[in-house]
Each structure stands twice: as structure tokens, then as C-alpha cells.
Amino acid sequence: MKGVSKKRPSDMERINKASLLEVVNEASVKLDGNILHIKKHSDTTILIYDINDNVLYTPVKPILREINNKKDLGVDLCHLSGLKKNTRVLGKDIIESLNAKS
């Protein structure tokens, strides 16, 4: 009996799926002259959109770290245990911090 192949979804498949899901939290930020919208979807996926609500097809985590640094949000990049936060946790924390500032 052959094993079942568990193909990991591509970034495009993940983004297309997320676009069909409800946005449960979001924040907007101006970064380097561009307005960015950080959105957390109901499956906890974090995506970044431009001013026209188009998904940015670039890795999200580096942008989140840049927002954290340039906006002096002070969001810790690691958990208390010392492990680095994944994109979903870091994105949630960045959104909450941006919304708390406004």
C-alpha cells in the first residue's frame, strides 16, 4: 500500500484560499511612503496588502519585522521561552500594537 502524499500548498494556493476567508483583525501602516494593510484571516493566516487591496507576493515576516523596527512598536520577536515567533503570532502582535497606538 502506497503512502498518501501530503503535498504542501504553494504560496499562491495559500494566498488564494486566504482571500476567500473572513478578515478577523487588521491594521494599516505607512511604510516608506506606501500604505500597507496587515490582515489576519479566520484561519490565522497573515497577509499584507497594498493600498489597492492587492496581496503583496513577498515574504510577510521580513515586512513585519521592518514595521516593528521603523514604527518603534517594541514587539518582541521571540516568545518568553526564547523561541522565535512564527509569522502568525508576530503578525497578530504587530496588528494589536498598531491598533493600540491609533
Phi and psi restraints in degrees (range 20) as a CNS / XPLOR table:
assign (resid 1 and name C) (resid 2 and name N)
       (resid 2 and name CA) (resid 2 and name C) 1.0 -78.8 20.0 2
assign (resid 2 and name N) (resid 2 and name CA)
       (resid 2 and name C) (resid 3 and name N) 1.0 147.3 20.0 2
assign (resid 2 and name C) (resid 3 and name N)
       (resid 3 and name CA) (resid 3 and name C) 1.0 -72.6 20.0 2
assign (resid 3 and name N) (resid 3 and name CA)
       (resid 3 and name C) (resid 4 and name N) 1.0 152.7 20.0 2
assign (resid 3 and name C) (resid 4 and name N)
       (resid 4 and name CA) (resid 4 and name C) 1.0 -79.6 20.0 2
assign (resid 4 and name N) (resid 4 and name CA)
       (resid 4 and name C) (resid 5 and name N) 1.0 127.7 20.0 2
assign (resid 4 and name C) (resid 5 and name N)
       (resid 5 and name CA) (resid 5 and name C) 1.0 -76.9 20.0 2
assign (resid 5 and name N) (resid 5 and name CA)
       (resid 5 and name C) (resid 6 and name N) 1.0 125.3 20.0 2
assign (resid 5 and name C) (resid 6 and name N)
       (resid 6 and name CA) (resid 6 and name C) 1.0 -106.1 20.0 2
assign (resid 6 and name N) (resid 6 and name CA)
       (resid 6 and name C) (resid 7 and name N) 1.0 86.6 20.0 2
assign (resid 6 and name C) (resid 7 and name N)
       (resid 7 and name CA) (resid 7 and name C) 1.0 -75.1 20.0 2
assign (resid 7 and name N) (resid 7 and name CA)
       (resid 7 and name C) (resid 8 and name N) 1.0 127.0 20.0 2
assign (resid 7 and name C) (resid 8 and name N)
       (resid 8 and name CA) (resid 8 and name C) 1.0 -75.1 20.0 2
assign (resid 8 and name N) (resid 8 and name CA)
       (resid 8 and name C) (resid 9 and name N) 1.0 135.7 20.0 2
assign (resid 8 and name C) (resid 9 and name N)
       (resid 9 and name CA) (resid 9 and name C) 1.0 -66.0 20.0 2
assign (resid 9 and name N) (resid 9 and name CA)
       (resid 9 and name C) (resid 10 and name N) 1.0 144.2 20.0 2
assign (resid 9 and name C) (resid 10 and name N)
       (resid 10 and name CA) (resid 10 and name C) 1.0 -71.1 20.0 2
assign (resid 10 and name N) (resid 10 and name CA)
       (resid 10 and name C) (resid 11 and name N) 1.0 166.3 20.0 2
assign (resid 10 and name C) (resid 11 and name N)
       (resid 11 and name CA) (resid 11 and name C) 1.0 -58.9 20.0 2
assign (resid 11 and name N) (resid 11 and name CA)
       (resid 11 and name C) (resid 12 and name N) 1.0 -40.9 20.0 2
assign (resid 11 and name C) (resid 12 and name N)
       (resid 12 and name CA) (resid 12 and name C) 1.0 -63.6 20.0 2
assign (resid 12 and name N) (resid 12 and name CA)
       (resid 12 and name C) (resid 13 and name N) 1.0 -42.1 20.0 2
assign (resid 12 and name C) (resid 13 and name N)
       (resid 13 and name CA) (resid 13 and name C) 1.0 -64.1 20.0 2
assign (resid 13 and name N) (resid 13 and name CA)
       (resid 13 and name C) (resid 14 and name N) 1.0 -40.6 20.0 2
assign (resid 13 and name C) (resid 14 and name N)
       (resid 14 and name CA) (resid 14 and name C) 1.0 -65.0 20.0 2
assign (resid 14 and name N) (resid 14 and name CA)
       (resid 14 and name C) (resid 15 and name N) 1.0 -43.5 20.0 2
assign (resid 14 and name C) (resid 15 and name N)
       (resid 15 and name CA) (resid 15 and name C) 1.0 -67.4 20.0 2
assign (resid 15 and name N) (resid 15 and name CA)
       (resid 15 and name C) (resid 16 and name N) 1.0 -42.2 20.0 2
assign (resid 15 and name C) (resid 16 and name N)
       (resid 16 and name CA) (resid 16 and name C) 1.0 -62.9 20.0 2
assign (resid 16 and name N) (resid 16 and name CA)
       (resid 16 and name C) (resid 17 and name N) 1.0 -40.0 20.0 2
assign (resid 16 and name C) (resid 17 and name N)
       (resid 17 and name CA) (resid 17 and name C) 1.0 -65.3 20.0 2
assign (resid 17 and name N) (resid 17 and name CA)
       (resid 17 and name C) (resid 18 and name N) 1.0 -44.7 20.0 2
assign (resid 17 and name C) (resid 18 and name N)
       (resid 18 and name CA) (resid 18 and name C) 1.0 -62.8 20.0 2
assign (resid 18 and name N) (resid 18 and name CA)
       (resid 18 and name C) (resid 19 and name N) 1.0 -33.5 20.0 2
assign (resid 18 and name C) (resid 19 and name N)
       (resid 19 and name CA) (resid 19 and name C) 1.0 -65.7 20.0 2
assign (resid 19 and name N) (resid 19 and name CA)
       (resid 19 and name C) (resid 20 and name N) 1.0 -18.3 20.0 2
assign (resid 19 and name C) (resid 20 and name N)
       (resid 20 and name CA) (resid 20 and name C) 1.0 -89.0 20.0 2
assign (resid 20 and name N) (resid 20 and name CA)
       (resid 20 and name C) (resid 21 and name N) 1.0 -10.6 20.0 2
assign (resid 20 and name C) (resid 21 and name N)
       (resid 21 and name CA) (resid 21 and name C) 1.0 -91.4 20.0 2
assign (resid 21 and name N) (resid 21 and name CA)
       (resid 21 and name C) (resid 22 and name N) 1.0 159.8 20.0 2
assign (resid 21 and name C) (resid 22 and name N)
       (resid 22 and name CA) (resid 22 and name C) 1.0 -70.4 20.0 2
assign (resid 22 and name N) (resid 22 and name CA)
       (resid 22 and name C) (resid 23 and name N) 1.0 141.4 20.0 2
assign (resid 22 and name C) (resid 23 and name N)
       (resid 23 and name CA) (resid 23 and name C) 1.0 -85.7 20.0 2
assign (resid 23 and name N) (resid 23 and name CA)
       (resid 23 and name C) (resid 24 and name N) 1.0 122.6 20.0 2
assign (resid 23 and name C) (resid 24 and name N)
       (resid 24 and name CA) (resid 24 and name C) 1.0 -101.2 20.0 2
assign (resid 24 and name N) (resid 24 and name CA)
       (resid 24 and name C) (resid 25 and name N) 1.0 -18.5 20.0 2
assign (resid 24 and name C) (resid 25 and name N)
       (resid 25 and name CA) (resid 25 and name C) 1.0 -161.0 20.0 2
assign (resid 25 and name N) (resid 25 and name CA)
       (resid 25 and name C) (resid 26 and name N) 1.0 149.3 20.0 2
assign (resid 25 and name C) (resid 26 and name N)
       (resid 26 and name CA) (resid 26 and name C) 1.0 -159.7 20.0 2
assign (resid 26 and name N) (resid 26 and name CA)
       (resid 26 and name C) (resid 27 and name N) 1.0 160.8 20.0 2
assign (resid 26 and name C) (resid 27 and name N)
       (resid 27 and name CA) (resid 27 and name C) 1.0 -149.5 20.0 2
assign (resid 27 and name N) (resid 27 and name CA)
       (resid 27 and name C) (resid 28 and name N) 1.0 153.7 20.0 2
assign (resid 27 and name C) (resid 28 and name N)
       (resid 28 and name CA) (resid 28 and name C) 1.0 -117.1 20.0 2
assign (resid 28 and name N) (resid 28 and name CA)
       (resid 28 and name C) (resid 29 and name N) 1.0 148.9 20.0 2
assign (resid 28 and name C) (resid 29 and name N)
       (resid 29 and name CA) (resid 29 and name C) 1.0 -150.3 20.0 2
assign (resid 29 and name N) (resid 29 and name CA)
       (resid 29 and name C) (resid 30 and name N) 1.0 145.8 20.0 2
assign (resid 29 and name C) (resid 30 and name N)
       (resid 30 and name CA) (resid 30 and name C) 1.0 -97.0 20.0 2
assign (resid 30 and name N) (resid 30 and name CA)
       (resid 30 and name C) (resid 31 and name N) 1.0 122.5 20.0 2
assign (resid 30 and name C) (resid 31 and name N)
       (resid 31 and name CA) (resid 31 and name C) 1.0 -133.8 20.0 2
assign (resid 31 and name N) (resid 31 and name CA)
       (resid 31 and name C) (resid 32 and name N) 1.0 119.3 20.0 2
assign (resid 31 and name C) (resid 32 and name N)
       (resid 32 and name CA) (resid 32 and name C) 1.0 53.2 20.0 2
assign (resid 32 and name N) (resid 32 and name CA)
       (resid 32 and name C) (resid 33 and name N) 1.0 40.3 20.0 2
assign (resid 32 and name C) (resid 33 and name N)
       (resid 33 and name CA) (resid 33 and name C) 1.0 82.7 20.0 2
assign (resid 33 and name N) (resid 33 and name CA)
       (resid 33 and name C) (resid 34 and name N) 1.0 -0.8 20.0 2
assign (resid 33 and name C) (resid 34 and name N)
       (resid 34 and name CA) (resid 34 and name C) 1.0 -111.8 20.0 2
assign (resid 34 and name N) (resid 34 and name CA)
       (resid 34 and name C) (resid 35 and name N) 1.0 140.4 20.0 2
assign (resid 34 and name C) (resid 35 and name N)
       (resid 35 and name CA) (resid 35 and name C) 1.0 -87.3 20.0 2
assign (resid 35 and name N) (resid 35 and name CA)
       (resid 35 and name C) (resid 36 and name N) 1.0 125.5 20.0 2
assign (resid 35 and name C) (resid 36 and name N)
       (resid 36 and name CA) (resid 36 and name C) 1.0 -118.9 20.0 2
assign (resid 36 and name N) (resid 36 and name CA)
       (resid 36 and name C) (resid 37 and name N) 1.0 143.3 20.0 2
assign (resid 36 and name C) (resid 37 and name N)
       (resid 37 and name CA) (resid 37 and name C) 1.0 -115.0 20.0 2
assign (resid 37 and name N) (resid 37 and name CA)
       (resid 37 and name C) (resid 38 and name N) 1.0 120.5 20.0 2
assign (resid 37 and name C) (resid 38 and name N)
       (resid 38 and name CA) (resid 38 and name C) 1.0 -98.7 20.0 2
assign (resid 38 and name N) (resid 38 and name CA)
       (resid 38 and name C) (resid 39 and name N) 1.0 123.8 20.0 2
assign (resid 38 and name C) (resid 39 and name N)
       (resid 39 and name CA) (resid 39 and name C) 1.0 -125.3 20.0 2
assign (resid 39 and name N) (resid 39 and name CA)
       (resid 39 and name C) (resid 40 and name N) 1.0 134.8 20.0 2
assign (resid 39 and name C) (resid 40 and name N)
       (resid 40 and name CA) (resid 40 and name C) 1.0 -103.6 20.0 2
assign (resid 40 and name N) (resid 40 and name CA)
       (resid 40 and name C) (resid 41 and name N) 1.0 123.4 20.0 2
assign (resid 40 and name C) (resid 41 and name N)
       (resid 41 and name CA) (resid 41 and name C) 1.0 -92.5 20.0 2
assign (resid 41 and name N) (resid 41 and name CA)
       (resid 41 and name C) (resid 42 and name N) 1.0 168.1 20.0 2
assign (resid 41 and name C) (resid 42 and name N)
       (resid 42 and name CA) (resid 42 and name C) 1.0 -62.5 20.0 2
assign (resid 42 and name N) (resid 42 and name CA)
       (resid 42 and name C) (resid 43 and name N) 1.0 -19.5 20.0 2
assign (resid 42 and name C) (resid 43 and name N)
       (resid 43 and name CA) (resid 43 and name C) 1.0 -93.3 20.0 2
assign (resid 43 and name N) (resid 43 and name CA)
       (resid 43 and name C) (resid 44 and name N) 1.0 12.6 20.0 2
assign (resid 43 and name C) (resid 44 and name N)
       (resid 44 and name CA) (resid 44 and name C) 1.0 73.3 20.0 2
assign (resid 44 and name N) (resid 44 and name CA)
       (resid 44 and name C) (resid 45 and name N) 1.0 6.5 20.0 2
assign (resid 44 and name C) (resid 45 and name N)
       (resid 45 and name CA) (resid 45 and name C) 1.0 -64.1 20.0 2
assign (resid 45 and name N) (resid 45 and name CA)
       (resid 45 and name C) (resid 46 and name N) 1.0 137.0 20.0 2
assign (resid 45 and name C) (resid 46 and name N)
       (resid 46 and name CA) (resid 46 and name C) 1.0 -107.9 20.0 2
assign (resid 46 and name N) (resid 46 and name CA)
       (resid 46 and name C) (resid 47 and name N) 1.0 124.4 20.0 2
assign (resid 46 and name C) (resid 47 and name N)
       (resid 47 and name CA) (resid 47 and name C) 1.0 -129.6 20.0 2
assign (resid 47 and name N) (resid 47 and name CA)
       (resid 47 and name C) (resid 48 and name N) 1.0 153.5 20.0 2
assign (resid 47 and name C) (resid 48 and name N)
       (resid 48 and name CA) (resid 48 and name C) 1.0 -114.6 20.0 2
assign (resid 48 and name N) (resid 48 and name CA)
       (resid 48 and name C) (resid 49 and name N) 1.0 133.0 20.0 2
assign (resid 48 and name C) (resid 49 and name N)
       (resid 49 and name CA) (resid 49 and name C) 1.0 -118.4 20.0 2
assign (resid 49 and name N) (resid 49 and name CA)
       (resid 49 and name C) (resid 50 and name N) 1.0 152.5 20.0 2
assign (resid 49 and name C) (resid 50 and name N)
       (resid 50 and name CA) (resid 50 and name C) 1.0 -85.3 20.0 2
assign (resid 50 and name N) (resid 50 and name CA)
       (resid 50 and name C) (resid 51 and name N) 1.0 -175.5 20.0 2
assign (resid 50 and name C) (resid 51 and name N)
       (resid 51 and name CA) (resid 51 and name C) 1.0 -63.0 20.0 2
assign (resid 51 and name N) (resid 51 and name CA)
       (resid 51 and name C) (resid 52 and name N) 1.0 -24.6 20.0 2
assign (resid 51 and name C) (resid 52 and name N)
       (resid 52 and name CA) (resid 52 and name C) 1.0 -91.6 20.0 2
assign (resid 52 and name N) (resid 52 and name CA)
       (resid 52 and name C) (resid 53 and name N) 1.0 10.0 20.0 2
assign (resid 52 and name C) (resid 53 and name N)
       (resid 53 and name CA) (resid 53 and name C) 1.0 67.2 20.0 2
assign (resid 53 and name N) (resid 53 and name CA)
       (resid 53 and name C) (resid 54 and name N) 1.0 29.9 20.0 2
assign (resid 53 and name C) (resid 54 and name N)
       (resid 54 and name CA) (resid 54 and name C) 1.0 -95.7 20.0 2
assign (resid 54 and name N) (resid 54 and name CA)
       (resid 54 and name C) (resid 55 and name N) 1.0 136.5 20.0 2
assign (resid 54 and name C) (resid 55 and name N)
       (resid 55 and name CA) (resid 55 and name C) 1.0 -65.8 20.0 2
assign (resid 55 and name N) (resid 55 and name CA)
       (resid 55 and name C) (resid 56 and name N) 1.0 135.2 20.0 2
assign (resid 55 and name C) (resid 56 and name N)
       (resid 56 and name CA) (resid 56 and name C) 1.0 -83.8 20.0 2
assign (resid 56 and name N) (resid 56 and name CA)
       (resid 56 and name C) (resid 57 and name N) 1.0 121.3 20.0 2
assign (resid 56 and name C) (resid 57 and name N)
       (resid 57 and name CA) (resid 57 and name C) 1.0 -89.8 20.0 2
assign (resid 57 and name N) (resid 57 and name CA)
       (resid 57 and name C) (resid 58 and name N) 1.0 54.0 20.0 2
assign (resid 57 and name C) (resid 58 and name N)
       (resid 58 and name CA) (resid 58 and name C) 1.0 -128.7 20.0 2
assign (resid 58 and name N) (resid 58 and name CA)
       (resid 58 and name C) (resid 59 and name N) 1.0 159.3 20.0 2
assign (resid 58 and name C) (resid 59 and name N)
       (resid 59 and name CA) (resid 59 and name C) 1.0 -57.1 20.0 2
assign (resid 59 and name N) (resid 59 and name CA)
       (resid 59 and name C) (resid 60 and name N) 1.0 133.9 20.0 2
assign (resid 59 and name C) (resid 60 and name N)
       (resid 60 and name CA) (resid 60 and name C) 1.0 -78.3 20.0 2
assign (resid 60 and name N) (resid 60 and name CA)
       (resid 60 and name C) (resid 61 and name N) 1.0 -41.4 20.0 2
assign (resid 60 and name C) (resid 61 and name N)
       (resid 61 and name CA) (resid 61 and name C) 1.0 -58.3 20.0 2
assign (resid 61 and name N) (resid 61 and name CA)
       (resid 61 and name C) (resid 62 and name N) 1.0 -43.4 20.0 2
assign (resid 61 and name C) (resid 62 and name N)
       (resid 62 and name CA) (resid 62 and name C) 1.0 -62.0 20.0 2
assign (resid 62 and name N) (resid 62 and name CA)
       (resid 62 and name C) (resid 63 and name N) 1.0 -34.4 20.0 2
assign (resid 62 and name C) (resid 63 and name N)
       (resid 63 and name CA) (resid 63 and name C) 1.0 -68.8 20.0 2
assign (resid 63 and name N) (resid 63 and name CA)
       (resid 63 and name C) (resid 64 and name N) 1.0 -40.0 20.0 2
assign (resid 63 and name C) (resid 64 and name N)
       (resid 64 and name CA) (resid 64 and name C) 1.0 -61.9 20.0 2
assign (resid 64 and name N) (resid 64 and name CA)
       (resid 64 and name C) (resid 65 and name N) 1.0 -42.1 20.0 2
assign (resid 64 and name C) (resid 65 and name N)
       (resid 65 and name CA) (resid 65 and name C) 1.0 -64.5 20.0 2
assign (resid 65 and name N) (resid 65 and name CA)
       (resid 65 and name C) (resid 66 and name N) 1.0 -39.2 20.0 2
assign (resid 65 and name C) (resid 66 and name N)
       (resid 66 and name CA) (resid 66 and name C) 1.0 -64.7 20.0 2
assign (resid 66 and name N) (resid 66 and name CA)
       (resid 66 and name C) (resid 67 and name N) 1.0 -42.8 20.0 2
assign (resid 66 and name C) (resid 67 and name N)
       (resid 67 and name CA) (resid 67 and name C) 1.0 -60.9 20.0 2
assign (resid 67 and name N) (resid 67 and name CA)
       (resid 67 and name C) (resid 68 and name N) 1.0 -45.1 20.0 2
assign (resid 67 and name C) (resid 68 and name N)
       (resid 68 and name CA) (resid 68 and name C) 1.0 -58.2 20.0 2
assign (resid 68 and name N) (resid 68 and name CA)
       (resid 68 and name C) (resid 69 and name N) 1.0 -43.7 20.0 2
assign (resid 68 and name C) (resid 69 and name N)
       (resid 69 and name CA) (resid 69 and name C) 1.0 -72.0 20.0 2
assign (resid 69 and name N) (resid 69 and name CA)
       (resid 69 and name C) (resid 70 and name N) 1.0 -50.9 20.0 2
assign (resid 69 and name C) (resid 70 and name N)
       (resid 70 and name CA) (resid 70 and name C) 1.0 -70.7 20.0 2
assign (resid 70 and name N) (resid 70 and name CA)
       (resid 70 and name C) (resid 71 and name N) 1.0 -26.9 20.0 2
assign (resid 70 and name C) (resid 71 and name N)
       (resid 71 and name CA) (resid 71 and name C) 1.0 -99.4 20.0 2
assign (resid 71 and name N) (resid 71 and name CA)
       (resid 71 and name C) (resid 72 and name N) 1.0 6.1 20.0 2
assign (resid 71 and name C) (resid 72 and name N)
       (resid 72 and name CA) (resid 72 and name C) 1.0 48.0 20.0 2
assign (resid 72 and name N) (resid 72 and name CA)
       (resid 72 and name C) (resid 73 and name N) 1.0 49.3 20.0 2
assign (resid 72 and name C) (resid 73 and name N)
       (resid 73 and name CA) (resid 73 and name C) 1.0 -76.8 20.0 2
assign (resid 73 and name N) (resid 73 and name CA)
       (resid 73 and name C) (resid 74 and name N) 1.0 -26.7 20.0 2
assign (resid 73 and name C) (resid 74 and name N)
       (resid 74 and name CA) (resid 74 and name C) 1.0 72.5 20.0 2
assign (resid 74 and name N) (resid 74 and name CA)
       (resid 74 and name C) (resid 75 and name N) 1.0 19.7 20.0 2
assign (resid 74 and name C) (resid 75 and name N)
       (resid 75 and name CA) (resid 75 and name C) 1.0 -74.5 20.0 2
assign (resid 75 and name N) (resid 75 and name CA)
       (resid 75 and name C) (resid 76 and name N) 1.0 127.4 20.0 2
assign (resid 75 and name C) (resid 76 and name N)
       (resid 76 and name CA) (resid 76 and name C) 1.0 -70.7 20.0 2
assign (resid 76 and name N) (resid 76 and name CA)
       (resid 76 and name C) (resid 77 and name N) 1.0 134.6 20.0 2
assign (resid 76 and name C) (resid 77 and name N)
       (resid 77 and name CA) (resid 77 and name C) 1.0 -81.7 20.0 2
assign (resid 77 and name N) (resid 77 and name CA)
       (resid 77 and name C) (resid 78 and name N) 1.0 -9.0 20.0 2
assign (resid 77 and name C) (resid 78 and name N)
       (resid 78 and name CA) (resid 78 and name C) 1.0 -123.3 20.0 2
assign (resid 78 and name N) (resid 78 and name CA)
       (resid 78 and name C) (resid 79 and name N) 1.0 154.4 20.0 2
assign (resid 78 and name C) (resid 79 and name N)
       (resid 79 and name CA) (resid 79 and name C) 1.0 -73.5 20.0 2
assign (resid 79 and name N) (resid 79 and name CA)
       (resid 79 and name C) (resid 80 and name N) 1.0 168.6 20.0 2
assign (resid 79 and name C) (resid 80 and name N)
       (resid 80 and name CA) (resid 80 and name C) 1.0 -58.8 20.0 2
assign (resid 80 and name N) (resid 80 and name CA)
       (resid 80 and name C) (resid 81 and name N) 1.0 -27.6 20.0 2
assign (resid 80 and name C) (resid 81 and name N)
       (resid 81 and name CA) (resid 81 and name C) 1.0 -73.3 20.0 2
assign (resid 81 and name N) (resid 81 and name CA)
       (resid 81 and name C) (resid 82 and name N) 1.0 -11.7 20.0 2
assign (resid 81 and name C) (resid 82 and name N)
       (resid 82 and name CA) (resid 82 and name C) 1.0 99.0 20.0 2
assign (resid 82 and name N) (resid 82 and name CA)
       (resid 82 and name C) (resid 83 and name N) 1.0 -13.0 20.0 2
assign (resid 82 and name C) (resid 83 and name N)
       (resid 83 and name CA) (resid 83 and name C) 1.0 -72.7 20.0 2
assign (resid 83 and name N) (resid 83 and name CA)
       (resid 83 and name C) (resid 84 and name N) 1.0 142.8 20.0 2
assign (resid 83 and name C) (resid 84 and name N)
       (resid 84 and name CA) (resid 84 and name C) 1.0 -69.4 20.0 2
assign (resid 84 and name N) (resid 84 and name CA)
       (resid 84 and name C) (resid 85 and name N) 1.0 141.5 20.0 2
assign (resid 84 and name C) (resid 85 and name N)
       (resid 85 and name CA) (resid 85 and name C) 1.0 -71.0 20.0 2
assign (resid 85 and name N) (resid 85 and name CA)
       (resid 85 and name C) (resid 86 and name N) 1.0 143.2 20.0 2
assign (resid 85 and name C) (resid 86 and name N)
       (resid 86 and name CA) (resid 86 and name C) 1.0 -79.8 20.0 2
assign (resid 86 and name N) (resid 86 and name CA)
       (resid 86 and name C) (resid 87 and name N) 1.0 174.7 20.0 2
assign (resid 86 and name C) (resid 87 and name N)
       (resid 87 and name CA) (resid 87 and name C) 1.0 -60.0 20.0 2
assign (resid 87 and name N) (resid 87 and name CA)
       (resid 87 and name C) (resid 88 and name N) 1.0 -39.8 20.0 2
assign (resid 87 and name C) (resid 88 and name N)
       (resid 88 and name CA) (resid 88 and name C) 1.0 -64.9 20.0 2
assign (resid 88 and name N) (resid 88 and name CA)
       (resid 88 and name C) (resid 89 and name N) 1.0 -43.9 20.0 2
assign (resid 88 and name C) (resid 89 and name N)
       (resid 89 and name CA) (resid 89 and name C) 1.0 -71.3 20.0 2
assign (resid 89 and name N) (resid 89 and name CA)
       (resid 89 and name C) (resid 90 and name N) 1.0 -45.3 20.0 2
assign (resid 89 and name C) (resid 90 and name N)
       (resid 90 and name CA) (resid 90 and name C) 1.0 -62.0 20.0 2
assign (resid 90 and name N) (resid 90 and name CA)
       (resid 90 and name C) (resid 91 and name N) 1.0 -43.0 20.0 2
assign (resid 90 and name C) (resid 91 and name N)
       (resid 91 and name CA) (resid 91 and name C) 1.0 -60.8 20.0 2
assign (resid 91 and name N) (resid 91 and name CA)
       (resid 91 and name C) (resid 92 and name N) 1.0 -44.3 20.0 2
assign (resid 91 and name C) (resid 92 and name N)
       (resid 92 and name CA) (resid 92 and name C) 1.0 -59.5 20.0 2
assign (resid 92 and name N) (resid 92 and name CA)
       (resid 92 and name C) (resid 93 and name N) 1.0 -45.2 20.0 2
assign (resid 92 and name C) (resid 93 and name N)
       (resid 93 and name CA) (resid 93 and name C) 1.0 -66.2 20.0 2
assign (resid 93 and name N) (resid 93 and name CA)
       (resid 93 and name C) (resid 94 and name N) 1.0 -39.0 20.0 2
assign (resid 93 and name C) (resid 94 and name N)
       (resid 94 and name CA) (resid 94 and name C) 1.0 -65.5 20.0 2
assign (resid 94 and name N) (resid 94 and name CA)
       (resid 94 and name C) (resid 95 and name N) 1.0 -45.0 20.0 2
assign (resid 94 and name C) (resid 95 and name N)
       (resid 95 and name CA) (resid 95 and name C) 1.0 -59.0 20.0 2
assign (resid 95 and name N) (resid 95 and name CA)
       (resid 95 and name C) (resid 96 and name N) 1.0 -47.3 20.0 2
assign (resid 95 and name C) (resid 96 and name N)
       (resid 96 and name CA) (resid 96 and name C) 1.0 -62.3 20.0 2
assign (resid 96 and name N) (resid 96 and name CA)
       (resid 96 and name C) (resid 97 and name N) 1.0 -40.5 20.0 2
assign (resid 96 and name C) (resid 97 and name N)
       (resid 97 and name CA) (resid 97 and name C) 1.0 -67.2 20.0 2
assign (resid 97 and name N) (resid 97 and name CA)
       (resid 97 and name C) (resid 98 and name N) 1.0 -42.8 20.0 2
assign (resid 97 and name C) (resid 98 and name N)
       (resid 98 and name CA) (resid 98 and name C) 1.0 -63.4 20.0 2
assign (resid 98 and name N) (resid 98 and name CA)
       (resid 98 and name C) (resid 99 and name N) 1.0 -42.2 20.0 2
assign (resid 98 and name C) (resid 99 and name N)
       (resid 99 and name CA) (resid 99 and name C) 1.0 -68.5 20.0 2
assign (resid 99 and name N) (resid 99 and name CA)
       (resid 99 and name C) (resid 100 and name N) 1.0 -31.6 20.0 2
assign (resid 99 and name C) (resid 100 and name N)
       (resid 100 and name CA) (resid 100 and name C) 1.0 -70.2 20.0 2
assign (resid 100 and name N) (resid 100 and name CA)
       (resid 100 and name C) (resid 101 and name N) 1.0 -30.3 20.0 2
assign (resid 100 and name C) (resid 101 and name N)
       (resid 101 and name CA) (resid 101 and name C) 1.0 -75.8 20.0 2
assign (resid 101 and name N) (resid 101 and name CA)
       (resid 101 and name C) (resid 102 and name N) 1.0 -25.2 20.0 2
